[in-house]
Amino acid sequence: MRKFDDVDRTLNAVKEYGARLIIISNIASEMWLRIYLNRLGIAGYFDYLVASGSVGFEKPDTRVFRHAASLVGVEPQGIMHVGDSYEHDYLGAQAAGFFPVLVDRYGRNMDKNCRKIDKLYELVDFLQEAL
């Protein structure tokens, strides 16, 4: 488990913008998700945690995204979803009506015609457009 150098700076910027943060993870339980986030030192940034094992749906199933939207009471089109899997994160979020952004740090998805960034901090540029 590794935290990239731009994570804290990005999460701080998003919080300063006034956005609420939700993490959606294909993990066994919310308890394990909280443990991992605490180990990385970033648990405090998130307003809601959604673990697929706890809700019964995994990304890219649109129900896990809709569940997350219901937690904050925001329509899907008002939610930006940032993830590193084209199939699970980008396409799942897009199908649920979210504003998806793909983090492609290693250029593995150069052939994909989608909104993508190679450094997490670049997502700050999308905040006004998405929210």
TAZIJO-V741377 format. One record per run of one state. SS is the DSSP state (H for helix, E for strand, - for the rest). FROM is the first residue (numbers start at 1). LEN is the number of residues. Records with the same first field share a line. If there is no record, write none. Layout:
SS=FROM-LEN + FROM-LEN
This chain:
-=1-6 + 18-4 + 26-4 + 41-2 + 46-2 + 56-6 + 73-3 + 79-1 + 84-2 + 96-3 + 104-12 + 118-2 + 131-1
H=7-11 + 30-11 + 43-3 + 52-4 + 62-11 + 76-3 + 86-10 + 120-11
E=22-4 + 48-4 + 80-4 + 99-5 + 116-2
